[in-house]
Amino acid sequence: MDTVFINYRSEDEPFGAALIDHELSTSFGPDRVFLDSRSIRPGEDFAKVILPTLRQSSALLVVIGPRWLDAADETGRRRLDDPGDWVRLEIAEALRHGVRVIPLLVNADLPRANELPTDIAALVRCQYLRLHHRNSRHDIARLVNELAEILPHLVPLSRRRVRRRRLVVGIAVLATVTSVVGLTTLALRNGGNQPAASSTTPHTSSPVAGTVGPQSPTSPAGSPPVQQERTVILDTTQPKDSVAIDYWRQLSNTGDVHVDATGLYTTAGAKVAIIETAPPADYARCAHVTGWQTRVPFTALSVGSQMCAYSTQDRYALLRVKSVPSGDDPRFIFYGRTWEHAG
Protein backbone atom coordinates (compact mmCIF):
# COMPACT_ATOMS: atom_id res chain seq x y z
CA MET A 1 0.00 0.00 0.00
CA ASP A 2 1.50 3.32 -1.11
CA THR A 3 1.74 5.96 1.63
CA VAL A 4 3.12 9.50 1.72
CA PHE A 5 5.22 10.71 4.68
CA ILE A 6 5.24 14.48 5.34
CA ASN A 7 8.53 15.91 6.64
CA TYR A 8 8.45 19.50 7.94
CA ARG A 9 10.03 21.86 10.43
CA SER A 10 7.67 23.26 13.06
CA GLU A 11 9.56 26.58 13.19
CA ASP A 12 9.21 26.92 9.42
CA GLU A 13 5.93 25.83 7.79
CA PRO A 14 3.71 23.94 10.29
CA PHE A 15 0.53 25.38 8.77
CA GLY A 16 1.72 24.50 5.28
CA ALA A 17 2.32 20.93 6.40
CA ALA A 18 -1.14 20.81 8.01
CA LEU A 19 -2.74 22.10 4.78
CA ILE A 20 -0.91 19.50 2.72
CA ASP A 21 -1.92 16.75 5.14
CA HIS A 22 -5.56 17.86 4.97
CA GLU A 23 -5.63 18.00 1.16
CA LEU A 24 -3.83 14.68 0.65
CA SER A 25 -5.94 12.94 3.31
CA THR A 26 -9.08 14.27 1.64
CA SER A 27 -7.88 13.00 -1.74
CA PHE A 28 -6.35 9.64 -0.78
CA GLY A 29 -7.62 8.91 2.73
CA PRO A 30 -5.94 9.64 6.11
CA ASP A 31 -4.50 6.12 6.25
CA ARG A 32 -2.36 6.89 3.17
CA VAL A 33 -0.73 10.02 4.63
CA PHE A 34 1.61 10.22 7.64
CA LEU A 35 1.93 13.47 9.61
CA ASP A 36 3.47 12.98 13.05
CA SER A 37 1.13 15.33 14.92
CA ARG A 38 -1.92 13.48 13.57
CA SER A 39 -0.71 9.94 12.95
CA ILE A 40 1.13 9.17 16.20
CA ARG A 41 -1.30 8.18 18.95
CA PRO A 42 -1.09 9.67 22.46
CA GLY A 43 1.45 7.84 24.61
CA GLU A 44 3.29 6.20 21.69
CA ASP A 45 7.09 6.46 21.54
CA PHE A 46 7.49 8.61 18.44
CA ALA A 47 11.12 7.51 18.02
CA LYS A 48 9.88 3.91 17.56
CA VAL A 49 7.15 4.98 15.11
CA ILE A 50 8.70 7.55 12.79
CA LEU A 51 11.64 5.77 11.15
CA PRO A 52 9.96 2.33 10.67
CA THR A 53 6.95 4.11 9.15
CA LEU A 54 9.21 6.15 6.89
CA ARG A 55 11.03 3.06 5.60
CA GLN A 56 7.70 1.54 4.57
CA SER A 57 6.46 4.72 2.88
CA SER A 58 6.49 5.24 -0.88
CA ALA A 59 7.36 8.94 -0.86
CA LEU A 60 8.73 11.56 1.52
CA LEU A 61 7.42 15.10 1.02
CA VAL A 62 10.02 17.53 2.37
CA VAL A 63 8.17 20.79 3.10
CA ILE A 64 10.70 23.63 2.68
CA GLY A 65 9.71 27.17 3.61
CA PRO A 66 11.66 30.43 3.95
CA ARG A 67 13.02 29.53 7.44
CA TRP A 68 13.75 25.84 6.77
CA LEU A 69 17.46 26.20 6.07
CA ASP A 70 18.47 28.63 8.81
CA ALA A 71 16.19 27.62 11.70
CA ALA A 72 18.31 27.59 14.89
CA ASP A 73 17.98 26.12 18.38
CA GLU A 74 18.13 28.06 21.65
CA THR A 75 21.95 28.18 21.53
CA GLY A 76 21.97 29.71 18.05
CA ARG A 77 23.21 26.54 16.32
CA ARG A 78 21.52 25.75 13.02
CA ARG A 79 19.17 22.80 13.58
CA LEU A 80 20.27 21.06 10.37
CA ASP A 81 23.81 20.87 11.77
CA ASP A 82 22.56 18.71 14.66
CA PRO A 83 22.94 14.99 13.73
CA GLY A 84 19.91 14.29 15.95
CA ASP A 85 17.64 16.78 14.16
CA TRP A 86 14.52 14.84 13.16
CA VAL A 87 14.06 16.71 9.88
CA ARG A 88 17.59 15.74 8.87
CA LEU A 89 17.24 12.18 10.21
CA GLU A 90 14.07 11.54 8.21
CA ILE A 91 15.54 12.85 4.94
CA ALA A 92 18.77 10.87 5.39
CA GLU A 93 16.80 7.72 6.21
CA ALA A 94 14.64 8.10 3.11
CA LEU A 95 17.66 8.63 0.87
CA ARG A 96 19.42 5.58 2.34
CA HIS A 97 16.41 3.28 1.89
CA GLY A 98 15.41 4.36 -1.62
CA VAL A 99 12.23 6.15 -0.62
CA ARG A 100 11.24 8.70 -3.28
CA VAL A 101 12.09 12.16 -1.88
CA ILE A 102 10.10 15.14 -3.19
CA PRO A 103 11.08 18.62 -2.02
CA LEU A 104 7.97 20.82 -1.81
CA LEU A 105 9.00 24.47 -1.92
CA VAL A 106 6.51 26.65 -0.05
CA ASN A 107 7.28 30.25 -1.06
CA ALA A 108 10.97 29.27 -1.00
CA ASP A 109 13.83 28.13 -3.23
CA LEU A 110 15.73 24.86 -3.15
CA PRO A 111 18.91 25.05 -1.04
CA ARG A 112 22.31 24.47 -2.61
CA ALA A 113 24.22 21.27 -1.88
CA ASN A 114 27.00 23.10 -0.04
CA GLU A 115 24.43 24.52 2.38
CA LEU A 116 23.35 21.05 3.55
CA PRO A 117 24.96 18.35 5.68
CA THR A 118 26.62 15.72 3.50
CA ASP A 119 24.15 12.97 4.45
CA ILE A 120 21.24 14.93 2.91
CA ALA A 121 23.08 16.86 0.18
CA ALA A 122 21.45 14.57 -2.44
CA LEU A 123 18.18 16.35 -1.64
CA VAL A 124 19.10 19.05 -4.17
CA ARG A 125 19.11 16.46 -6.98
CA CYS A 126 15.53 15.39 -6.27
CA GLN A 127 12.88 16.87 -8.55
CA TYR A 128 10.91 19.46 -6.60
CA LEU A 129 7.38 20.86 -6.71
CA ARG A 130 6.20 24.31 -5.65
CA LEU A 131 3.36 25.47 -3.43
CA HIS A 132 2.80 29.20 -3.67
CA HIS A 133 0.12 31.08 -1.76
CA ARG A 134 -1.08 32.81 -4.94
CA ASN A 135 -1.52 29.51 -6.79
CA SER A 136 -2.27 27.18 -3.89
CA ARG A 137 -5.37 25.62 -5.46
CA HIS A 138 -3.54 24.80 -8.69
CA ASP A 139 -0.34 23.71 -6.93
CA ILE A 140 -2.18 21.36 -4.56
CA ALA A 141 -4.08 19.86 -7.51
CA ARG A 142 -0.79 19.28 -9.31
CA LEU A 143 0.72 17.64 -6.20
CA VAL A 144 -2.26 15.27 -5.94
CA ASN A 145 -2.09 14.41 -9.65
CA GLU A 146 1.67 13.84 -9.60
CA LEU A 147 1.46 11.53 -6.57
CA ALA A 148 -1.38 9.56 -8.15
CA GLU A 149 0.70 9.20 -11.33
CA ILE A 150 4.02 8.14 -9.82
CA LEU A 151 2.56 5.93 -7.06
CA PRO A 152 0.25 3.48 -8.86
CA HIS A 153 -1.30 2.10 -5.67
CA LEU A 154 -2.08 5.55 -4.27
CA VAL A 155 -5.59 5.72 -5.71
CA PRO A 156 -7.77 8.82 -5.05
CA LEU A 157 -10.84 8.10 -2.98
CA SER A 158 -13.12 9.30 -5.80
CA ARG A 159 -11.61 6.75 -8.18
CA ARG A 160 -11.87 4.00 -5.57
CA ARG A 161 -15.60 4.71 -5.23
CA VAL A 162 -16.05 4.54 -9.00
CA ARG A 163 -14.18 1.23 -9.08
CA ARG A 164 -16.36 -0.15 -6.31
CA ARG A 165 -19.52 0.95 -8.13
CA ARG A 166 -18.27 -0.64 -11.35
CA LEU A 167 -17.45 -3.86 -9.49
CA VAL A 168 -20.93 -3.99 -7.96
CA VAL A 169 -22.56 -3.32 -11.33
CA GLY A 170 -20.31 -5.90 -13.00
CA ILE A 171 -21.21 -8.56 -10.45
CA ALA A 172 -24.92 -7.77 -10.90
CA VAL A 173 -24.65 -7.98 -14.69
CA LEU A 174 -22.70 -11.24 -14.48
CA ALA A 175 -25.31 -12.71 -12.13
CA THR A 176 -28.11 -11.66 -14.51
CA VAL A 177 -26.37 -13.13 -17.57
CA THR A 178 -25.60 -16.37 -15.72
CA SER A 179 -29.23 -16.62 -14.68
CA VAL A 180 -30.53 -16.05 -18.21
CA VAL A 181 -28.11 -18.59 -19.70
CA GLY A 182 -29.08 -21.14 -17.08
CA LEU A 183 -32.80 -20.69 -17.72
CA THR A 184 -32.31 -20.90 -21.50
CA THR A 185 -30.28 -24.09 -21.19
CA LEU A 186 -32.89 -25.61 -18.90
CA ALA A 187 -35.68 -24.72 -21.35
CA LEU A 188 -33.85 -26.30 -24.28
CA ARG A 189 -33.22 -29.48 -22.32
CA ASN A 190 -36.80 -29.72 -21.18
CA GLY A 191 -38.17 -29.09 -24.68
CA GLY A 192 -35.75 -31.42 -26.41
CA ASN A 193 -34.88 -28.75 -28.97
CA GLN A 194 -31.30 -28.29 -30.04
CA PRO A 195 -30.04 -25.28 -31.99
CA ALA A 196 -29.64 -25.96 -35.70
CA ALA A 197 -26.10 -26.17 -37.01
CA SER A 198 -25.13 -23.19 -39.13
CA SER A 199 -24.30 -23.86 -42.78
CA THR A 200 -22.87 -20.41 -43.38
CA THR A 201 -19.18 -19.56 -43.40
CA PRO A 202 -18.06 -18.25 -40.01
CA HIS A 203 -17.91 -14.46 -39.98
CA THR A 204 -14.62 -12.81 -39.07
CA SER A 205 -15.31 -9.53 -37.27
CA SER A 206 -13.36 -6.41 -38.15
CA PRO A 207 -11.18 -4.81 -35.47
CA VAL A 208 -13.03 -2.73 -32.93
CA ALA A 209 -12.40 1.01 -33.29
CA GLY A 210 -10.12 2.33 -30.59
CA THR A 211 -8.18 -0.87 -29.94
CA VAL A 212 -4.39 -0.58 -29.84
CA GLY A 213 -2.32 -2.69 -32.21
CA PRO A 214 1.16 -4.05 -31.55
CA GLN A 215 2.83 -0.74 -32.43
CA SER A 216 3.43 1.43 -29.36
CA PRO A 217 1.30 4.61 -29.40
CA THR A 218 4.28 6.61 -28.16
CA SER A 219 6.90 5.19 -30.50
CA PRO A 220 5.97 5.70 -34.18
CA ALA A 221 7.42 3.21 -36.63
CA GLY A 222 11.05 3.98 -37.41
CA SER A 223 11.54 6.34 -34.47
CA PRO A 224 13.76 5.70 -31.43
CA PRO A 225 12.08 4.81 -28.12
CA VAL A 226 10.61 7.50 -25.92
CA GLN A 227 13.14 8.65 -23.30
CA GLN A 228 10.79 10.61 -21.04
CA GLU A 229 7.30 12.14 -21.08
CA ARG A 230 5.39 14.16 -18.52
CA THR A 231 3.28 17.26 -17.93
CA VAL A 232 5.37 20.34 -17.11
CA ILE A 233 4.21 23.50 -15.33
CA LEU A 234 6.31 26.68 -15.49
CA ASP A 235 5.17 29.74 -13.53
CA THR A 236 5.84 33.07 -15.23
CA THR A 237 5.94 34.74 -11.80
CA GLN A 238 8.84 32.49 -10.74
CA PRO A 239 11.83 33.61 -12.85
CA LYS A 240 14.04 30.80 -11.54
CA ASP A 241 11.71 28.06 -12.81
CA SER A 242 13.13 26.14 -15.77
CA VAL A 243 13.04 22.64 -17.22
CA ALA A 244 15.58 20.38 -18.93
CA ILE A 245 14.45 19.05 -22.31
CA ASP A 246 16.25 15.70 -22.01
CA TYR A 247 14.28 14.48 -18.98
CA TRP A 248 11.69 17.24 -18.46
CA ARG A 249 13.15 17.67 -15.01
CA GLN A 250 12.29 21.04 -13.47
CA LEU A 251 15.33 22.88 -12.17
CA SER A 252 16.10 26.16 -10.46
CA ASN A 253 17.32 28.35 -13.33
CA THR A 254 19.68 25.70 -14.77
CA GLY A 255 17.40 24.06 -17.34
CA ASP A 256 17.31 24.92 -21.03
CA VAL A 257 13.64 25.97 -21.34
CA HIS A 258 12.40 29.05 -19.42
CA VAL A 259 9.42 31.38 -19.41
CA ASP A 260 8.96 35.06 -18.66
CA ALA A 261 5.96 37.37 -18.81
CA THR A 262 5.86 37.39 -22.63
CA GLY A 263 6.85 33.93 -23.77
CA LEU A 264 9.00 30.82 -23.76
CA TYR A 265 12.73 30.97 -24.45
CA THR A 266 15.66 28.57 -24.54
CA THR A 267 19.26 28.76 -23.36
CA ALA A 268 22.48 26.70 -23.59
CA GLY A 269 22.04 26.05 -27.32
CA ALA A 270 18.56 24.46 -27.10
CA LYS A 271 16.03 25.37 -29.81
CA VAL A 272 12.26 25.20 -30.38
CA ALA A 273 10.00 25.50 -33.42
CA ILE A 274 6.23 25.80 -33.82
CA ILE A 275 4.73 23.16 -36.14
CA GLU A 276 1.22 22.36 -37.34
CA THR A 277 -1.21 21.05 -34.73
CA ALA A 278 -2.04 17.97 -36.82
CA PRO A 279 -1.03 15.26 -37.21
CA PRO A 280 0.48 14.62 -33.78
CA ALA A 281 4.20 15.32 -33.80
CA ASP A 282 6.56 12.35 -33.95
CA TYR A 283 10.32 11.96 -34.08
CA ALA A 284 10.45 12.12 -37.88
CA ARG A 285 8.62 15.46 -38.04
CA CYS A 286 10.86 17.04 -35.41
CA ALA A 287 14.02 15.67 -37.05
CA HIS A 288 13.10 17.52 -40.31
CA VAL A 289 12.26 20.90 -38.78
CA THR A 290 14.27 23.80 -40.20
CA GLY A 291 12.75 26.95 -38.65
CA TRP A 292 14.34 26.69 -35.21
CA GLN A 293 14.01 29.60 -32.75
CA THR A 294 15.22 30.49 -29.28
CA ARG A 295 12.07 32.44 -28.28
CA VAL A 296 8.35 31.89 -28.90
CA PRO A 297 5.86 34.54 -27.70
CA PHE A 298 2.76 33.33 -25.89
CA THR A 299 0.67 35.26 -28.43
CA ALA A 300 1.76 32.71 -31.04
CA LEU A 301 0.50 29.78 -28.92
CA SER A 302 -2.88 28.41 -27.92
CA VAL A 303 -4.19 25.23 -26.32
CA GLY A 304 -3.27 22.35 -28.61
CA SER A 305 -0.30 24.10 -30.25
CA GLN A 306 2.65 21.83 -30.96
CA MET A 307 6.35 22.63 -30.86
CA CYS A 308 9.42 20.56 -31.57
CA ALA A 309 12.51 21.07 -29.41
CA TYR A 310 16.15 20.16 -29.84
CA SER A 311 18.46 19.79 -26.85
CA THR A 312 22.19 20.21 -26.54
CA GLN A 313 22.35 16.46 -25.87
CA ASP A 314 21.24 15.86 -29.48
CA ARG A 315 17.72 14.76 -28.60
CA TYR A 316 14.46 15.80 -30.23
CA ALA A 317 11.37 16.50 -28.17
CA LEU A 318 7.70 17.42 -28.48
CA LEU A 319 5.88 20.14 -26.54
CA ARG A 320 2.06 20.14 -26.73
CA VAL A 321 0.48 23.18 -25.09
CA LYS A 322 -2.19 22.54 -22.44
CA SER A 323 -2.53 26.07 -20.99
CA VAL A 324 -1.18 29.52 -21.89
CA PRO A 325 -0.70 32.18 -19.16
CA SER A 326 -3.73 34.43 -18.67
CA GLY A 327 -4.72 37.20 -16.29
CA ASP A 328 -5.80 34.90 -13.45
CA ASP A 329 -3.40 32.01 -14.11
CA PRO A 330 0.29 32.81 -14.71
CA ARG A 331 1.27 29.22 -15.54
CA PHE A 332 2.45 27.81 -18.85
CA ILE A 333 1.50 24.14 -18.94
CA PHE A 334 2.54 21.66 -21.61
CA TYR A 335 2.97 17.97 -22.23
CA GLY A 336 6.59 17.10 -23.01
CA ARG A 337 7.97 14.01 -24.72
CA THR A 338 11.65 13.37 -25.48
CA TRP A 339 12.98 10.59 -27.70
CA GLU A 340 16.24 8.76 -27.17
CA HIS A 341 19.21 9.29 -29.48
CA ALA A 342 18.53 7.93 -32.95
CA GLY A 343 20.74 5.06 -33.99
Secondary structure in CASP SS format (residue, H / E / C, confidence):
PFRMAT SS
TARGET T0000
AUTHOR 0000-0000-0000
METHOD secondary structure of the structure
MODEL  1
M C 1.00
D C 1.00
T C 1.00
V E 1.00
F E 1.00
I E 1.00
N E 1.00
Y C 1.00
R C 1.00
S C 1.00
E C 1.00
D C 1.00
E C 1.00
P H 1.00
F H 1.00
G H 1.00
A H 1.00
A H 1.00
L H 1.00
I H 1.00
D H 1.00
H H 1.00
E H 1.00
L H 1.00
S H 1.00
T H 1.00
S H 1.00
F H 1.00
G C 1.00
P H 1.00
D H 1.00
R H 1.00
V E 1.00
F E 1.00
L C 1.00
D H 1.00
S H 1.00
R H 1.00
S H 1.00
I C 1.00
R C 1.00
P C 1.00
G C 1.00
E C 1.00
D C 1.00
F H 1.00
A H 1.00
K H 1.00
V H 1.00
I H 1.00
L H 1.00
P H 1.00
T H 1.00
L H 1.00
R H 1.00
Q C 1.00
S C 1.00
S C 1.00
A E 1.00
L E 1.00
L E 1.00
V E 1.00
V E 1.00
I E 1.00
G C 1.00
P C 1.00
R C 1.00
W C 1.00
L C 1.00
D C 1.00
A C 1.00
A E 1.00
D C 1.00
E C 1.00
T C 1.00
G C 1.00
R C 1.00
R E 1.00
R H 1.00
L H 1.00
D H 1.00
D C 1.00
P C 1.00
G C 1.00
D C 1.00
W H 1.00
V H 1.00
R H 1.00
L H 1.00
E H 1.00
I H 1.00
A H 1.00
E H 1.00
A H 1.00
L H 1.00
R H 1.00
H C 1.00
G C 1.00
V C 1.00
R E 1.00
V E 1.00
I E 1.00
P E 1.00
L E 1.00
L E 1.00
V E 1.00
N C 1.00
A C 1.00
D C 1.00
L C 1.00
P C 1.00
R C 1.00
A H 1.00
N H 1.00
E H 1.00
L C 1.00
P C 1.00
T H 1.00
D H 1.00
I H 1.00
A H 1.00
A H 1.00
L H 1.00
V H 1.00
R H 1.00
C C 1.00
Q C 1.00
Y C 1.00
L E 1.00
R E 1.00
L E 1.00
H C 1.00
H H 1.00
R H 1.00
N H 1.00
S H 1.00
R H 1.00
H H 1.00
D H 1.00
I H 1.00
A H 1.00
R H 1.00
L H 1.00
V H 1.00
N H 1.00
E H 1.00
L H 1.00
A H 1.00
E H 1.00
I H 1.00
L C 1.00
P C 1.00
H C 1.00
L C 1.00
V C 1.00
P C 1.00
L H 1.00
S H 1.00
R H 1.00
R H 1.00
R H 1.00
V H 1.00
R H 1.00
R H 1.00
R H 1.00
R H 1.00
L H 1.00
V H 1.00
V H 1.00
G H 1.00
I H 1.00
A H 1.00
V H 1.00
L H 1.00
A H 1.00
T H 1.00
V H 1.00
T H 1.00
S H 1.00
V H 1.00
V H 1.00
G H 1.00
L H 1.00
T H 1.00
T H 1.00
L H 1.00
A H 1.00
L H 1.00
R H 1.00
N H 1.00
G H 1.00
G C 1.00
N C 1.00
Q C 1.00
P C 1.00
A C 1.00
A C 1.00
S C 1.00
S C 1.00
T C 1.00
T C 1.00
P C 1.00
H C 1.00
T C 1.00
S C 1.00
S C 1.00
P C 1.00
V C 1.00
A C 1.00
G C 1.00
T C 1.00
V C 1.00
G C 1.00
P C 1.00
Q C 1.00
S C 1.00
P C 1.00
T C 1.00
S C 1.00
P C 1.00
A C 1.00
G C 1.00
S C 1.00
P C 1.00
P C 1.00
V E 1.00
Q E 1.00
Q E 1.00
E E 1.00
R E 1.00
T E 1.00
V E 1.00
I E 1.00
L E 1.00
D E 1.00
T C 1.00
T C 1.00
Q C 1.00
P C 1.00
K C 1.00
D E 1.00
S E 1.00
V E 1.00
A E 1.00
I C 1.00
D C 1.00
Y C 1.00
W C 1.00
R E 1.00
Q E 1.00
L E 1.00
S E 1.00
N C 1.00
T C 1.00
G C 1.00
D C 1.00
V E 1.00
H E 1.00
V E 1.00
D C 1.00
A C 1.00
T C 1.00
G E 1.00
L E 1.00
Y E 1.00
T E 1.00
T C 1.00
A C 1.00
G C 1.00
A C 1.00
K E 1.00
V E 1.00
A E 1.00
I E 1.00
I E 1.00
E C 1.00
T C 1.00
A C 1.00
P C 1.00
P C 1.00
A C 1.00
D C 1.00
Y H 1.00
A H 1.00
R H 1.00
C H 1.00
A H 1.00
H C 1.00
V C 1.00
T C 1.00
G C 1.00
W C 1.00
Q E 1.00
T C 1.00
R E 1.00
V E 1.00
P E 1.00
F H 1.00
T H 1.00
A H 1.00
L C 1.00
S C 1.00
V C 1.00
G C 1.00
S C 1.00
Q E 1.00
M E 1.00
C E 1.00
A E 1.00
Y E 1.00
S C 1.00
T C 1.00
Q C 1.00
D C 1.00
R C 1.00
Y E 1.00
A E 1.00
L E 1.00
L E 1.00
R E 1.00
V E 1.00
K E 1.00
S E 1.00
V C 1.00
P C 1.00
S E 1.00
G C 1.00
D C 1.00
D E 1.00
P C 1.00
R E 1.00
F E 1.00
I E 1.00
F E 1.00
Y E 1.00
G E 1.00
R E 1.00
T E 1.00
W E 1.00
E C 1.00
H C 1.00
A C 1.00
G C 1.00
END
